[in-house]
């Protein structure tokens, strides 16, 4: 069995604040093991799969939401 990671370890691993990790858990966007009493842990193998699933290939494009401003 692999060692489960704590929130602070995942925070350091991902380079994000602990509050952001808790937000990801609350939103159901990150794989988590719930132990009860509000305690959560993370399986390294599940985190790795999650990170790999978020990897995008190709170019990043932006959607233009504002109309261009024309100065006459």
PDB file as gemmi writes it, atoms N, CA and C in Angstrom:
CRYST1    1.000    1.000    1.000  90.00  90.00  90.00 P 1                      
ATOM      1  N   UNK A   1       0.840  -1.180   0.000  1.00  0.00           N  
ATOM      2  CA  UNK A   1       0.000   0.000   0.000  1.00  0.00           C  
ATOM      3  C   UNK A   1       0.886   1.244   0.000  1.00  0.00           C  
ATOM      4  N   UNK A   2       0.512   2.214  -0.833  1.00  0.00           N  
ATOM      5  CA  UNK A   2       1.308   3.436  -0.899  1.00  0.00           C  
ATOM      6  C   UNK A   2       0.936   4.385   0.240  1.00  0.00           C  
ATOM      7  N   UNK A   3       1.901   5.189   0.651  1.00  0.00           N  
ATOM      8  CA  UNK A   3       1.692   6.146   1.732  1.00  0.00           C  
ATOM      9  C   UNK A   3       0.778   7.264   1.245  1.00  0.00           C  
ATOM     10  N   UNK A   4      -0.251   7.564   2.009  1.00  0.00           N  
ATOM     11  CA  UNK A   4      -1.173   8.626   1.652  1.00  0.00           C  
ATOM     12  C   UNK A   4      -0.568   9.981   2.020  1.00  0.00           C  
ATOM     13  N   UNK A   5      -0.832  10.975   1.182  1.00  0.00           N  
ATOM     14  CA  UNK A   5      -0.296  12.314   1.389  1.00  0.00           C  
ATOM     15  C   UNK A   5      -1.301  13.188   2.121  1.00  0.00           C  
ATOM     16  N   UNK A   6      -0.786  14.115   2.935  1.00  0.00           N  
ATOM     17  CA  UNK A   6      -1.619  15.090   3.631  1.00  0.00           C  
ATOM     18  C   UNK A   6      -1.777  16.331   2.759  1.00  0.00           C  
ATOM     19  N   UNK A   7      -2.709  17.191   3.154  1.00  0.00           N  
ATOM     20  CA  UNK A   7      -3.000  18.403   2.386  1.00  0.00           C  
ATOM     21  C   UNK A   7      -1.749  19.252   2.210  1.00  0.00           C  
ATOM     22  N   UNK A   8      -0.971  19.435   3.280  1.00  0.00           N  
ATOM     23  CA  UNK A   8       0.232  20.277   3.155  1.00  0.00           C  
ATOM     24  C   UNK A   8       1.255  19.674   2.206  1.00  0.00           C  
ATOM     25  N   UNK A   9       1.327  18.355   2.128  1.00  0.00           N  
ATOM     26  CA  UNK A   9       2.246  17.705   1.195  1.00  0.00           C  
ATOM     27  C   UNK A   9       1.784  17.897  -0.251  1.00  0.00           C  
ATOM     28  N   UNK A  10       0.477  17.801  -0.480  1.00  0.00           N  
ATOM     29  CA  UNK A  10      -0.065  18.018  -1.820  1.00  0.00           C  
ATOM     30  C   UNK A  10       0.110  19.481  -2.217  1.00  0.00           C  
ATOM     31  N   UNK A  11      -0.077  20.374  -1.263  1.00  0.00           N  
ATOM     32  CA  UNK A  11       0.121  21.799  -1.503  1.00  0.00           C  
ATOM     33  C   UNK A  11       1.541  22.073  -1.983  1.00  0.00           C  
ATOM     34  N   UNK A  12       2.514  21.502  -1.307  1.00  0.00           N  
ATOM     35  CA  UNK A  12       3.918  21.666  -1.707  1.00  0.00           C  
ATOM     36  C   UNK A  12       4.193  21.009  -3.055  1.00  0.00           C  
ATOM     37  N   UNK A  13       3.640  19.833  -3.262  1.00  0.00           N  
ATOM     38  CA  UNK A  13       3.851  19.096  -4.500  1.00  0.00           C  
ATOM     39  C   UNK A  13       3.330  19.868  -5.711  1.00  0.00           C  
ATOM     40  N   UNK A  14       2.133  20.453  -5.570  1.00  0.00           N  
ATOM     41  CA  UNK A  14       1.513  21.172  -6.677  1.00  0.00           C  
ATOM     42  C   UNK A  14       1.938  22.634  -6.745  1.00  0.00           C  
ATOM     43  N   UNK A  15       2.551  23.123  -5.671  1.00  0.00           N  
ATOM     44  CA  UNK A  15       2.983  24.519  -5.646  1.00  0.00           C  
ATOM     45  C   UNK A  15       1.823  25.500  -5.530  1.00  0.00           C  
ATOM     46  N   UNK A  16       0.787  25.088  -4.777  1.00  0.00           N  
ATOM     47  CA  UNK A  16      -0.373  25.951  -4.568  1.00  0.00           C  
ATOM     48  C   UNK A  16      -0.661  26.026  -3.073  1.00  0.00           C  
ATOM     49  N   UNK A  17      -1.385  27.065  -2.637  1.00  0.00           N  
ATOM     50  CA  UNK A  17      -1.714  27.178  -1.206  1.00  0.00           C  
ATOM     51  C   UNK A  17      -2.614  26.038  -0.725  1.00  0.00           C  
ATOM     52  N   UNK A  18      -2.542  25.761   0.578  1.00  0.00           N  
ATOM     53  CA  UNK A  18      -3.384  24.710   1.157  1.00  0.00           C  
ATOM     54  C   UNK A  18      -4.859  25.009   0.937  1.00  0.00           C  
ATOM     55  N   UNK A  19      -5.242  26.266   1.009  1.00  0.00           N  
ATOM     56  CA  UNK A  19      -6.639  26.639   0.785  1.00  0.00           C  
ATOM     57  C   UNK A  19      -7.118  26.247  -0.600  1.00  0.00           C  
ATOM     58  N   UNK A  20      -6.230  26.338  -1.585  1.00  0.00           N  
ATOM     59  CA  UNK A  20      -6.585  25.938  -2.952  1.00  0.00           C  
ATOM     60  C   UNK A  20      -6.795  24.430  -3.040  1.00  0.00           C  
ATOM     61  N   UNK A  21      -6.001  23.679  -2.292  1.00  0.00           N  
ATOM     62  CA  UNK A  21      -6.177  22.219  -2.268  1.00  0.00           C  
ATOM     63  C   UNK A  21      -7.548  21.892  -1.669  1.00  0.00           C  
ATOM     64  N   UNK A  22      -7.884  22.562  -0.556  1.00  0.00           N  
ATOM     65  CA  UNK A  22      -9.196  22.335   0.064  1.00  0.00           C  
ATOM     66  C   UNK A  22     -10.329  22.727  -0.892  1.00  0.00           C  
ATOM     67  N   UNK A  23     -10.145  23.799  -1.657  1.00  0.00           N  
ATOM     68  CA  UNK A  23     -11.163  24.194  -2.641  1.00  0.00           C  
ATOM     69  C   UNK A  23     -11.342  23.118  -3.698  1.00  0.00           C  
ATOM     70  N   UNK A  24     -10.239  22.553  -4.183  1.00  0.00           N  
ATOM     71  CA  UNK A  24     -10.316  21.481  -5.178  1.00  0.00           C  
ATOM     72  C   UNK A  24     -11.066  20.273  -4.618  1.00  0.00           C  
ATOM     73  N   UNK A  25     -10.819  19.966  -3.338  1.00  0.00           N  
ATOM     74  CA  UNK A  25     -11.518  18.849  -2.682  1.00  0.00           C  
ATOM     75  C   UNK A  25     -13.005  19.162  -2.593  1.00  0.00           C  
ATOM     76  N   UNK A  26     -13.325  20.359  -2.125  1.00  0.00           N  
ATOM     77  CA  UNK A  26     -14.733  20.755  -1.948  1.00  0.00           C  
ATOM     78  C   UNK A  26     -15.490  20.729  -3.273  1.00  0.00           C  
ATOM     79  N   UNK A  27     -14.831  21.125  -4.355  1.00  0.00           N  
ATOM     80  CA  UNK A  27     -15.457  21.158  -5.683  1.00  0.00           C  
ATOM     81  C   UNK A  27     -15.472  19.783  -6.348  1.00  0.00           C  
ATOM     82  N   UNK A  28     -14.815  18.796  -5.743  1.00  0.00           N  
ATOM     83  CA  UNK A  28     -14.775  17.451  -6.316  1.00  0.00           C  
ATOM     84  C   UNK A  28     -13.892  17.344  -7.539  1.00  0.00           C  
ATOM     85  N   UNK A  29     -12.895  18.223  -7.638  1.00  0.00           N  
ATOM     86  CA  UNK A  29     -12.048  18.268  -8.829  1.00  0.00           C  
ATOM     87  C   UNK A  29     -10.739  17.511  -8.674  1.00  0.00           C  
ATOM     88  N   UNK A  30     -10.453  16.994  -7.481  1.00  0.00           N  
ATOM     89  CA  UNK A  30      -9.200  16.285  -7.232  1.00  0.00           C  
ATOM     90  C   UNK A  30      -9.530  14.965  -6.541  1.00  0.00           C  
ATOM     91  N   UNK A  31      -8.831  13.875  -6.902  1.00  0.00           N  
ATOM     92  CA  UNK A  31      -9.125  12.591  -6.244  1.00  0.00           C  
ATOM     93  C   UNK A  31      -8.666  12.611  -4.787  1.00  0.00           C  
ATOM     94  N   UNK A  32      -9.534  12.143  -3.911  1.00  0.00           N  
ATOM     95  CA  UNK A  32      -9.273  12.236  -2.478  1.00  0.00           C  
ATOM     96  C   UNK A  32      -9.768  10.988  -1.757  1.00  0.00           C  
ATOM     97  N   UNK A  33      -9.136  10.688  -0.631  1.00  0.00           N  
ATOM     98  CA  UNK A  33      -9.584   9.627   0.262  1.00  0.00           C  
ATOM     99  C   UNK A  33     -10.093  10.321   1.522  1.00  0.00           C  
ATOM    100  N   UNK A  34     -11.389  10.178   1.811  1.00  0.00           N  
ATOM    101  CA  UNK A  34     -11.969  10.816   2.993  1.00  0.00           C  
ATOM    102  C   UNK A  34     -11.909   9.846   4.164  1.00  0.00           C  
ATOM    103  N   UNK A  35     -11.307  10.308   5.266  1.00  0.00           N  
ATOM    104  CA  UNK A  35     -11.119   9.460   6.432  1.00  0.00           C  
ATOM    105  C   UNK A  35     -12.141   9.720   7.531  1.00  0.00           C  
ATOM    106  N   UNK A  36     -12.975  10.711   7.368  1.00  0.00           N  
ATOM    107  CA  UNK A  36     -13.938  11.065   8.406  1.00  0.00           C  
ATOM    108  C   UNK A  36     -13.426  12.236   9.221  1.00  0.00           C  
ATOM    109  N   UNK A  37     -14.328  12.869   9.961  1.00  0.00           N  
ATOM    110  CA  UNK A  37     -14.006  14.044  10.771  1.00  0.00           C  
ATOM    111  C   UNK A  37     -13.325  15.142   9.962  1.00  0.00           C  
ATOM    112  N   UNK A  38     -13.653  15.231   8.676  1.00  0.00           N  
ATOM    113  CA  UNK A  38     -13.091  16.277   7.825  1.00  0.00           C  
ATOM    114  C   UNK A  38     -11.667  16.026   7.360  1.00  0.00           C  
ATOM    115  N   UNK A  39     -11.115  14.875   7.733  1.00  0.00           N  
ATOM    116  CA  UNK A  39      -9.738  14.579   7.323  1.00  0.00           C  
ATOM    117  C   UNK A  39      -9.729  13.976   5.925  1.00  0.00           C  
ATOM    118  N   UNK A  40      -8.807  14.461   5.108  1.00  0.00           N  
ATOM    119  CA  UNK A  40      -8.652  13.928   3.757  1.00  0.00           C  
ATOM    120  C   UNK A  40      -7.198  13.577   3.516  1.00  0.00           C  
ATOM    121  N   UNK A  41      -6.988  12.590   2.665  1.00  0.00           N  
ATOM    122  CA  UNK A  41      -5.645  12.179   2.258  1.00  0.00           C  
ATOM    123  C   UNK A  41      -5.677  11.932   0.756  1.00  0.00           C  
ATOM    124  N   UNK A  42      -4.506  11.805   0.168  1.00  0.00           N  
ATOM    125  CA  UNK A  42      -4.391  11.676  -1.276  1.00  0.00           C  
ATOM    126  C   UNK A  42      -3.447  10.535  -1.631  1.00  0.00           C  
ATOM    127  N   UNK A  43      -3.869   9.696  -2.596  1.00  0.00           N  
ATOM    128  CA  UNK A  43      -3.009   8.626  -3.100  1.00  0.00           C  
ATOM    129  C   UNK A  43      -2.103   9.215  -4.179  1.00  0.00           C  
ATOM    130  N   UNK A  44      -0.794   9.084  -4.046  1.00  0.00           N  
ATOM    131  CA  UNK A  44       0.121   9.623  -5.055  1.00  0.00           C  
ATOM    132  C   UNK A  44      -0.189   9.137  -6.470  1.00  0.00           C  
ATOM    133  N   UNK A  45      -0.549   7.863  -6.620  1.00  0.00           N  
ATOM    134  CA  UNK A  45      -0.836   7.337  -7.959  1.00  0.00           C  
ATOM    135  C   UNK A  45      -2.085   7.989  -8.550  1.00  0.00           C  
ATOM    136  N   UNK A  46      -3.098   8.259  -7.727  1.00  0.00           N  
ATOM    137  CA  UNK A  46      -4.306   8.924  -8.204  1.00  0.00           C  
ATOM    138  C   UNK A  46      -4.015  10.369  -8.586  1.00  0.00           C  
ATOM    139  N   UNK A  47      -3.171  11.039  -7.790  1.00  0.00           N  
ATOM    140  CA  UNK A  47      -2.784  12.415  -8.112  1.00  0.00           C  
ATOM    141  C   UNK A  47      -2.035  12.478  -9.436  1.00  0.00           C  
ATOM    142  N   UNK A  48      -1.154  11.517  -9.649  1.00  0.00           N  
ATOM    143  CA  UNK A  48      -0.383  11.494 -10.895  1.00  0.00           C  
ATOM    144  C   UNK A  48      -1.310  11.323 -12.106  1.00  0.00           C  
ATOM    145  N   UNK A  49      -2.271  10.422 -12.004  1.00  0.00           N  
ATOM    146  CA  UNK A  49      -3.234  10.225 -13.094  1.00  0.00           C  
ATOM    147  C   UNK A  49      -4.044  11.501 -13.318  1.00  0.00           C  
ATOM    148  N   UNK A  50      -4.458  12.155 -12.227  1.00  0.00           N  
ATOM    149  CA  UNK A  50      -5.241  13.383 -12.318  1.00  0.00           C  
ATOM    150  C   UNK A  50      -4.446  14.480 -13.014  1.00  0.00           C  
ATOM    151  N   UNK A  51      -3.177  14.627 -12.623  1.00  0.00           N  
ATOM    152  CA  UNK A  51      -2.317  15.645 -13.237  1.00  0.00           C  
ATOM    153  C   UNK A  51      -2.140  15.352 -14.727  1.00  0.00           C  
ATOM    154  N   UNK A  52      -1.874  14.097 -15.064  1.00  0.00           N  
ATOM    155  CA  UNK A  52      -1.691  13.724 -16.466  1.00  0.00           C  
ATOM    156  C   UNK A  52      -2.950  13.946 -17.288  1.00  0.00           C  
ATOM    157  N   UNK A  53      -4.118  13.759 -16.675  1.00  0.00           N  
ATOM    158  CA  UNK A  53      -5.372  13.954 -17.410  1.00  0.00           C  
ATOM    159  C   UNK A  53      -5.623  15.428 -17.706  1.00  0.00           C  
ATOM    160  N   UNK A  54      -5.008  16.308 -16.950  1.00  0.00           N  
ATOM    161  CA  UNK A  54      -5.195  17.743 -17.150  1.00  0.00           C  
ATOM    162  C   UNK A  54      -4.198  18.324 -18.142  1.00  0.00           C  
ATOM    163  N   UNK A  55      -3.221  17.543 -18.549  1.00  0.00           N  
ATOM    164  CA  UNK A  55      -2.211  18.023 -19.483  1.00  0.00           C  
ATOM    165  C   UNK A  55      -2.833  18.209 -20.859  1.00  0.00           C  
ATOM    166  N   UNK A  56      -2.606  19.358 -21.422  1.00  0.00           N  
ATOM    167  CA  UNK A  56      -3.143  19.668 -22.755  1.00  0.00           C  
ATOM    168  C   UNK A  56      -2.001  19.648 -23.761  1.00  0.00           C  
ATOM    169  N   UNK A  57      -2.304  19.175 -24.932  1.00  0.00           N  
ATOM    170  CA  UNK A  57      -1.308  19.174 -26.000  1.00  0.00           C  
ATOM    171  C   UNK A  57      -1.721  20.175 -27.051  1.00  0.00           C  
ATOM    172  N   UNK A  58      -0.742  20.787 -27.675  1.00  0.00           N  
ATOM    173  CA  UNK A  58      -1.049  21.747 -28.721  1.00  0.00           C  
ATOM    174  C   UNK A  58      -0.981  23.170 -28.213  1.00  0.00           C  
ATOM    175  N   UNK A  59      -1.533  24.056 -29.007  1.00  0.00           N  
ATOM    176  CA  UNK A  59      -1.463  25.474 -28.708  1.00  0.00           C  
ATOM    177  C   UNK A  59      -2.590  25.909 -27.782  1.00  0.00           C  
ATOM    178  N   UNK A  60      -2.293  26.926 -27.026  1.00  0.00           N  
ATOM    179  CA  UNK A  60      -3.307  27.539 -26.178  1.00  0.00           C  
ATOM    180  C   UNK A  60      -3.850  28.740 -26.925  1.00  0.00           C  
ATOM    181  N   UNK A  61      -5.147  28.823 -27.043  1.00  0.00           N  
ATOM    182  CA  UNK A  61      -5.744  29.971 -27.725  1.00  0.00           C  
ATOM    183  C   UNK A  61      -6.664  30.689 -26.754  1.00  0.00           C  
ATOM    184  N   UNK A  62      -6.780  31.984 -26.951  1.00  0.00           N  
ATOM    185  CA  UNK A  62      -7.669  32.778 -26.123  1.00  0.00           C  
ATOM    186  C   UNK A  62      -8.905  33.146 -26.923  1.00  0.00           C  
ATOM    187  N   UNK A  63     -10.005  33.148 -26.254  1.00  0.00           N  
ATOM    188  CA  UNK A  63     -11.243  33.580 -26.885  1.00  0.00           C  
ATOM    189  C   UNK A  63     -11.370  35.080 -26.644  1.00  0.00           C  
ATOM    190  N   UNK A  64     -11.527  35.819 -27.699  1.00  0.00           N  
ATOM    191  CA  UNK A  64     -11.646  37.268 -27.575  1.00  0.00           C  
ATOM    192  C   UNK A  64     -13.086  37.584 -27.201  1.00  0.00           C  
ATOM    193  N   UNK A  65     -13.245  38.239 -26.052  1.00  0.00           N  
ATOM    194  CA  UNK A  65     -14.591  38.534 -25.573  1.00  0.00           C  
ATOM    195  C   UNK A  65     -14.975  39.994 -25.754  1.00  0.00           C  
ATOM    196  N   UNK A  66     -14.004  40.858 -25.993  1.00  0.00           N  
ATOM    197  CA  UNK A  66     -14.302  42.267 -26.169  1.00  0.00           C  
ATOM    198  C   UNK A  66     -14.171  42.640 -27.645  1.00  0.00           C  
ATOM    199  N   UNK A  67     -14.991  43.580 -28.050  1.00  0.00           N  
ATOM    200  CA  UNK A  67     -14.901  44.080 -29.411  1.00  0.00           C  
ATOM    201  C   UNK A  67     -13.695  45.005 -29.511  1.00  0.00           C  
ATOM    202  N   UNK A  68     -13.016  45.000 -30.642  1.00  0.00           N  
ATOM    203  CA  UNK A  68     -11.867  45.896 -30.778  1.00  0.00           C  
ATOM    204  C   UNK A  68     -12.304  47.365 -30.734  1.00  0.00           C  
ATOM    205  N   UNK A  69     -11.478  48.176 -30.152  1.00  0.00           N  
ATOM    206  CA  UNK A  69     -11.769  49.603 -30.047  1.00  0.00           C  
ATOM    207  C   UNK A  69     -11.150  50.315 -31.241  1.00  0.00           C  
ATOM    208  N   UNK A  70     -11.948  51.009 -31.997  1.00  0.00           N  
ATOM    209  CA  UNK A  70     -11.457  51.714 -33.172  1.00  0.00           C  
ATOM    210  C   UNK A  70     -11.376  53.207 -32.884  1.00  0.00           C  
ATOM    211  N   UNK A  71     -10.204  53.727 -33.044  1.00  0.00           N  
ATOM    212  CA  UNK A  71     -10.010  55.173 -32.852  1.00  0.00           C  
ATOM    213  C   UNK A  71      -9.985  55.849 -34.217  1.00  0.00           C  
ATOM    214  N   UNK A  72     -10.838  56.814 -34.443  1.00  0.00           N  
ATOM    215  CA  UNK A  72     -10.903  57.521 -35.723  1.00  0.00           C  
ATOM    216  C   UNK A  72     -10.479  58.950 -35.577  1.00  0.00           C  
TER     217      UNK A  72                                                      
END                                                                             
